Amino acid sequence: MAAPLGRDTLPEHWSYGVLRDGRVFFINDETRITTWLHPRSGEPVNSGQMIRSDLPRGWEEGFTDEGASYFIK
């Protein structure tokens, strides 16, 4: 299960951003290092806004732990 998303769940000095495709990334504001994995849980987070109208009916898009996309039928 993916980690919950919210500033209250992040360690001090961490923030997050959401790409247009819905993938969430995390930023260590002190070191300026980014990661696809939640800094507390070590898991990727889904923003819940993964909208892909260009996929054929019955196909879904998924993401690996590293943030690479793949497709599922």
VOVOLUM-227761 format. One record per residue (C-alpha): x, y, z. Coordinates in Angstrom, 2 decimals, always signed. Example, Ala and Ser with C-alpha at 12.3 -4.5 7.8 and 13.67 -1.06 7.14 Angstrom:
2
ATOM    east   north      up
ATOM  +12.30   -4.50   +7.80
ATOM  +13.67   -1.06   +7.14
//
This chain:
73
ATOM    east   north      up
ATOM   +0.00   +0.00   +0.00
ATOM   +1.29   +3.46   -0.87
ATOM   +2.24   +5.94   +1.81
ATOM   -0.24   +8.71   +2.61
ATOM   +0.52  +12.05   +1.04
ATOM   +0.57  +15.25   +3.04
ATOM   +2.94  +17.72   +4.61
ATOM   +2.11  +16.34   +8.06
ATOM   +3.43  +12.90   +7.01
ATOM   +6.78  +14.22   +5.77
ATOM   +9.90  +14.56   +7.89
ATOM  +11.18  +18.04   +8.67
ATOM  +12.82  +19.77   +5.68
ATOM  +10.95  +17.67   +3.09
ATOM   +8.33  +18.79   +0.57
ATOM   +6.72  +17.22   -2.48
ATOM   +5.64  +18.02   -6.00
ATOM   +3.25  +16.42   -8.48
ATOM   +4.06  +16.08  -12.17
ATOM   +1.39  +16.65  -14.82
ATOM   +0.98  +12.88  -15.22
ATOM   +0.21  +12.54  -11.49
ATOM   +3.51  +11.09  -10.31
ATOM   +4.60  +12.41   -6.93
ATOM   +8.23  +13.24   -6.13
ATOM   +9.81  +14.32   -2.86
ATOM  +12.39  +17.03   -2.26
ATOM  +14.83  +17.29   +0.62
ATOM  +14.84  +21.08   +0.99
ATOM  +18.23  +21.09   +2.71
ATOM  +20.20  +18.90   +0.29
ATOM  +18.02  +19.60   -2.80
ATOM  +17.96  +15.84   -3.51
ATOM  +14.77  +14.41   -5.04
ATOM  +13.31  +10.91   -4.90
ATOM  +10.21   +9.06   -6.12
ATOM   +9.95   +7.29   -2.74
ATOM   +8.25   +8.72   +0.36
ATOM  +11.04   +9.59   +2.81
ATOM   +9.33   +7.87   +5.77
ATOM   +7.89   +4.72   +4.18
ATOM  +10.30   +4.22   +1.27
ATOM   +7.27   +3.60   -0.99
ATOM   +6.06   +5.44   -4.10
ATOM   +2.93   +7.56   -3.71
ATOM   +0.06   +7.85   -6.16
ATOM   -1.55  +11.28   -6.28
ATOM   -4.88   +9.77   -7.30
ATOM   -4.86  +11.97  -10.40
ATOM   -3.49   +9.52  -12.94
ATOM   -5.66  +10.39  -15.93
ATOM   -4.71   +8.92  -19.28
ATOM   -7.40   +9.43  -21.89
ATOM   -5.01   +8.35  -24.66
ATOM   -4.87   +4.67  -23.63
ATOM   -6.99   +2.06  -25.41
ATOM  -10.01   +0.73  -23.53
ATOM   -9.00   -1.80  -20.87
ATOM   -5.42   -0.54  -20.47
ATOM   -4.00   +1.09  -17.34
ATOM   -0.72   +2.81  -16.57
ATOM   +1.36   +1.71  -13.60
ATOM   +4.66   +2.92  -12.17
ATOM   +7.68   +1.05  -10.84
ATOM   +9.25   +1.97   -7.49
ATOM  +11.73   +4.09   -9.44
ATOM   +8.91   +6.04  -11.17
ATOM   +9.15   +4.46  -14.63
ATOM   +5.77   +3.88  -16.26
ATOM   +4.48   +0.59  -17.67
ATOM   +1.14   -0.49  -19.13
ATOM   -1.26   -3.21  -17.99
ATOM   -4.10   -4.87  -19.88
//
